[in-house]
Amino acid sequence: MSSNHAIVIQGAGKAQVVEASVPKLRDDYLIVKVKAVALNPTDVLHIDLFAVTGARVGCDYAGVIEEVGSEVTKSFKKGDRIAGVAHGSNAVHHEDGTFAEYITVKGDLQLRIPDNVTFEEAATLGVSVTTVGQGLYQSLGLPYFDKPSTEKLPVLIYGGSTATGALAIQYAKLSGLHVVTTASPHNFEYLKKLGADVILDYKSATVVEDIKKSAEGQLKHVLDCISSESSADISVKAIAEDGGIYSTLRPVPAELVSAINGKVTTKMTLAYTAIGEPCQFGPQALPAIPADLEFGSKFWADTERLLGEGKVVAHKPTVNEGGSGLEGVLKGLDLVRQGKVSGTKLVYVVS
């Protein structure tokens, strides 16, 4: 661990591979040698818009433990194959990004990779697993999968072919829910295999009515994995007249939602709060939320078991698109930036 390289933000819209120090071990953290990383839209958002100069980019990874902090409560040891989430592009702790050869991650928000899962598959899990747990169970308050619903309870997962959507479909089915989702037709077969009950073309002129019909007019819960004005318009119009909960991954104007249905409650999830530490999201300072860390730790432990049992599978990875290593990651970020990724998650082998 004498040397390290990382992708570091240089200014608005610019990040590059540079020599970097190996992160210091904090008490409740791990030091990990990275094997593979995966890309998320939030990585591009932080480079192009928030641009914390000097911060290391990246939230998703898979790798091998080098060191274990003294206050990590999970039974990790050196040499374990692990994956999980980090707060990349961190304005408070610049060294916390995963696009590097050696990284530091919060110990209790990681999982031991089951033998049936590759590094490349495991690398796709980080942000998506954390967000699904927050969205389905903390924000929407849906039945947890250890006590599934015994009635036909509909949920709309808007954007089912996204990395978060593909996982959300699987957990929702384990929770006994009637899963309605939207996607492009070329992704329908994939989402059917994941367990979606109803799959609709989001571009269809009748998509709102089709969602209402499939939910028998009783849609009360929506997880919007796109979180744009157009997805909000469709999602909120499909919710029952007497209201429901609309959960987003990014801010959606409250006035947009209330203008469509004033009885709908809007909530937003942010994976970074699962770290349980004060953090910065763009201009917004957020306090530590210990309950999010407590839930996240349990959810990641449960996910490790589900992966090992084959009850949840990772989103489809596309490996080394445009190149490998950290330089390949930079090319992949451009593909994400250009909106050229659909139905898969870009993964790059680092070592």
CORMO-V955145 format. One line per field, one symbol per residue. ss: DSSP state (A for helix, B for strand, O for the rest). psi: psi as a letter, one per 20 degrees, with the letter a starting at -180 (. if undefined). burial: 1 if it has 9 or more other ideal C-beta (glycine too) atoms within 8 Angstrom, else 0. A space follows every 50 residues. Layout:
ss->???
psi->???
burial->???
This chain:
ss->OOOOBBBBBBBOOBBBBBBOOOOOOOOOBBBBBBBBBBOOAAAAAAAAAA OOOOOBOOOBBBBBBBBBOOOOOOOOOOOOBBBBBOOOOOOOOAAAOOOB OBBBBBAAABBBOOOOOOAAAAOOOAAAAAAAAAAAAAAOOOOOAAAOOO OOOBBBBBOOOOAAAAAAAAAAAAOOOBBBBBBOAAAAAAAAAAOOOBBB BOOOOOAAAAAAAAOOOOOOBBBBOOOOAAAAAAAAAAOOOOOBBBBBOO OOOAAAAAAAOOOBBBBBOOAAAAAOOOBBBOOBBBOOOAAAAAAAAAAA AAAAAAAAOOOOOOOOBBBOOOOOAAAAAAAAAAAAAOOOOOOOBBBBBO O
psi->khrqqqoppirojpqrprpqqpqqoqhkrqppophqqqqqhhggghghgh mnpiqpqphqrqappgqpqijphqlqrpiqprrbqrnrlphgnhjjqimr hprpqpgjkrqppqhjprghghhihfhggggggggghggikqpqiimqqj rnoqppnplhirggghhhgghhhhjkqooprqrqhijghghghijpgppq oiiqijhghhggghjkjkpippooiglrhhhgggghhiqqhjrapoprir ppphhgghhgoijpppqpqohhihhkqqrpncippprpnhhhgggggghh ghhgghghijipqqqoqoploirrahhhghhhhhgghjkjppjrppqpph .
burial->00011111100000101001011010011111111111110111111101 11001111111111110110010101000111111111111001111111 11111111111110001011111111111111111111110110100110 00111111111111111111111111111111110011011101110111 11000011011101100011111111100011111111110011111110 01000111011001011110111111001100000100100111111011 11110111000101111111101011111111111100001011111111 0
